[in-house]
Amino acid sequence: MSLTIDTELCTACEACVDTCPFGAVEIVDQAARVNEKCNLCGACEEVCPTGAIRIERKTGPAAEGHRGVWVFAEQRRGRLAGVAFELLGEGRRLADRLGVPLAAILFGYGLDGRAADLFAAGADQVILADHPDLEGFTDDLYGGLLAGLAREYRPEIMLCGATSLGRSFFPKVASALNTGLTADCTGLDIRDEDRLLLQTRPAFGGNIMATILCPAHRPQMATVRPKVMKPGPVVEGRSGELIQVDLEARGIAGRTRLLESVEDLTEKVNLAEADVIVSGGRGLASAKGFELLGQLAERLGGALGASRGAVDAGWISYPHQVGQTGRTVSPKLYLACGISGAVQHLVGMQSSDVIVAINNDPGAPIFDVADYGLVGDVYEIVPALIRRLQG
Ligand SMILES: Cc1cc2nc3c(=O)[nH]c(=O)nc-3n(C[C@H](O)[C@H](O)[C@H](O)COP(=O)(O)OP(=O)(O)OC[C@H]3O[C@@H](n4cnc5c(N)ncnc54)[C@H](O)[C@@H]3O)c2cc1C
């Protein structure tokens, strides 16, 4: 990228000087000039009223020869993660917008039949590395292999779940490929005029949504939290091109060895998979409230969730927390009981199919996203619901 200033057009109005967050623009001889502090952020270009400042973005050369959308299909013990299907649904949409193939990347061992699942979920290609060394996840082996494949096949977009696995190795792949990565995206789209990937994610504590571009490097890489995107339709029997990767022929060896995997007991709070979540907030006023919500959740066959307010109060443990710094969930039914609806909570649950809010303040922001709102005391409404479900 490079920045040019047309001194004929520049009126020395100083809008760029006032806007530049790095103090990189000054007025010299009645025209703007940038110094070595400039990092080409583009703030000056946006405010220049005469169009005198222009940043040349090399989308051409960087993008040349890069084609296709890749989705890293995470699996554990041979079982594909839900986020793999969600990303294939979204990847299919993006690939169709661009008119390019969608590939699923699958690493592991003993993965018979999984490629067929990925084709059925929308992949045109499956790039499969099935080898005993890939049975357990290690950063260096998975990362080295994926970076090598990306150099060879040159996709324009690479997506991965923002799971503990994705968060661990995807940034290393981005670094190895000398490109950028937008973590925890909640929205993806294509900008028609230059085919750039629009990567949207909450920023500044969730108070704004920032859309991030990667104009000068390829691939454009993003991670997406589980349950944010919707899986596409499954077409049984759909087929595509299977590309088998020979790990040994590539001579890639990891420096780490997996000795043992220990299951995290907190996973027992399986919010991500629950169809019904009954969540409580500070409006419950004490831990006792969660006993009541537990009864309701049990009758609905659901799981217990919570706001950070309730977790911070010590009424329920952190694995139950929903929101920006907790879990992102997308159940069929989300019941928010005594939760105000702060933006940091909403980003974790607003894609639920049906949201029911119980709150004694009719002005609570949770009602803005709720499909059904019950204004009243949670200690009157929840027992009434339990009684009705019993009867
Ligand atoms: C960086 C950052 C990250 C954050 N991450 C998260 C996150 O992941 N998840 C999250 O939830 N928050 C998060 N927060 C905190 C968030 O901003 C809110 O403070 C929090 O969600 C508030 O929790 P609450 O709704 O339970 O409490 P409050 O905001 O205090 O709301 C309680 C609600 O209960 C209602 N109420 C009171 N009594 C009753 C009653 N008897 N019956 C019915 N309703 C009643 C009140 O009208 C009120 O609306 C984060 C904040 C920051 C700054």
The ligand as a Tripos MOL2 file, in Angstrom:
@<TRIPOS>MOLECULE
LIG
   53    58     1     0     0
SMALL
NO_CHARGES

@<TRIPOS>ATOM
      1 C1        -15.6740   -6.3420   28.7570 C.3       1 LIG1
      2 C2        -16.9680   -6.8160   29.3400 C.ar      1 LIG1
      3 C3        -17.3830   -8.1060   29.0850 C.ar      1 LIG1
      4 C4        -18.6080   -8.5520   29.6010 C.ar      1 LIG1
      5 N1        -19.0190   -9.8260   29.3190 N.ar      1 LIG1
      6 C5        -20.2420  -10.2220   29.7160 C.ar      1 LIG1
      7 C6        -20.7490  -11.5140   29.3890 C.ar      1 LIG1
      8 O1        -20.0790  -12.3510   28.7670 O.2       1 LIG1
      9 N2        -21.9930  -11.8320   29.7920 N.ar      1 LIG1
     10 C7        -22.7880  -10.9740   30.5000 C.ar      1 LIG1
     11 O2        -23.9150  -11.3390   30.8400 O.2       1 LIG1
     12 N3        -22.3210   -9.7690   30.8640 N.ar      1 LIG1
     13 C8        -21.0680   -9.3740   30.4980 C.ar      1 LIG1
     14 N4        -20.6130   -8.1600   30.8920 N.ar      1 LIG1
     15 C9        -21.3740   -7.4030   31.9020 C.3       1 LIG1
     16 C10       -22.5620   -6.6390   31.3420 C.3       1 LIG1
     17 O3        -22.1470   -5.3680   30.9240 O.3       1 LIG1
     18 C11       -23.6440   -6.4710   32.4340 C.3       1 LIG1
     19 O4        -23.0650   -5.8240   33.5360 O.3       1 LIG1
     20 C12       -24.2660   -7.7760   32.8840 C.3       1 LIG1
     21 O5        -24.7080   -8.5240   31.7890 O.3       1 LIG1
     22 C13       -25.4410   -7.4520   33.7860 C.3       1 LIG1
     23 O6        -25.9800   -8.6200   34.3180 O.3       1 LIG1
     24 P1        -27.5200   -8.6830   34.6940 P.3       1 LIG1
     25 O7        -28.3550   -8.3930   33.5050 O.co2     1 LIG1
     26 O8        -27.7420   -9.9840   35.3780 O.co2     1 LIG1
     27 O9        -27.6520   -7.5720   35.8140 O.3       1 LIG1
     28 P2        -28.3600   -6.1650   35.8140 P.3       1 LIG1
     29 O10       -27.8820   -5.3330   34.6840 O.co2     1 LIG1
     30 O11       -28.2020   -5.6220   37.1860 O.co2     1 LIG1
     31 O12       -29.8860   -6.4860   35.5210 O.3       1 LIG1
     32 C14       -30.7410   -7.1120   36.4240 C.3       1 LIG1
     33 C15       -32.1340   -7.0400   35.8210 C.3       1 LIG1
     34 O13       -33.0240   -7.7710   36.6490 O.3       1 LIG1
     35 C16       -34.2490   -7.0660   36.7260 C.3       1 LIG1
     36 N5        -34.8870   -7.4800   37.9830 N.ar      1 LIG1
     37 C17       -34.5680   -7.1360   39.2580 C.ar      1 LIG1
     38 N6        -35.3580   -7.7890   40.1360 N.ar      1 LIG1
     39 C18       -36.2170   -8.5420   39.4070 C.ar      1 LIG1
     40 C19       -37.2770   -9.4370   39.7300 C.ar      1 LIG1
     41 N7        -37.6000   -9.7170   41.0040 N.pl3     1 LIG1
     42 N8        -37.9570  -10.0110   38.7320 N.ar      1 LIG1
     43 C20       -37.6600   -9.7560   37.4350 C.ar      1 LIG1
     44 N9        -36.6380   -8.9220   37.0480 N.ar      1 LIG1
     45 C21       -35.9290   -8.3370   38.0360 C.ar      1 LIG1
     46 C22       -33.8740   -5.6010   36.6880 C.3       1 LIG1
     47 O14       -34.9480   -4.8260   36.1940 O.3       1 LIG1
     48 C23       -32.6950   -5.6150   35.7310 C.3       1 LIG1
     49 O15       -33.1200   -5.3900   34.3940 O.3       1 LIG1
     50 C24       -19.4080   -7.7000   30.3990 C.ar      1 LIG1
     51 C25       -18.9690   -6.4040   30.6490 C.ar      1 LIG1
     52 C26       -17.7730   -5.9700   30.1220 C.ar      1 LIG1
     53 C27       -17.3360   -4.5490   30.4060 C.3       1 LIG1
@<TRIPOS>BOND
     1     1     2 1
     2     2     3 ar
     3     2    52 ar
     4     3     4 ar
     5     4     5 ar
     6     4    50 ar
     7     5     6 ar
     8     6     7 ar
     9     6    13 1
    10     7     8 2
    11     7     9 ar
    12     9    10 ar
    13    10    11 2
    14    10    12 ar
    15    12    13 ar
    16    13    14 ar
    17    14    15 1
    18    14    50 ar
    19    15    16 1
    20    16    17 1
    21    16    18 1
    22    18    19 1
    23    18    20 1
    24    20    21 1
    25    20    22 1
    26    22    23 1
    27    23    24 1
    28    24    25 2
    29    24    26 1
    30    24    27 1
    31    27    28 1
    32    28    29 2
    33    28    30 1
    34    28    31 1
    35    31    32 1
    36    32    33 1
    37    33    34 1
    38    33    48 1
    39    34    35 1
    40    35    36 1
    41    35    46 1
    42    36    37 ar
    43    36    45 ar
    44    37    38 ar
    45    38    39 ar
    46    39    40 ar
    47    39    45 ar
    48    40    41 1
    49    40    42 ar
    50    42    43 ar
    51    43    44 ar
    52    44    45 ar
    53    46    47 1
    54    46    48 1
    55    48    49 1
    56    50    51 ar
    57    51    52 ar
    58    52    53 1
@<TRIPOS>SUBSTRUCTURE
     1 LIG1         1 GROUP 0 **** ****
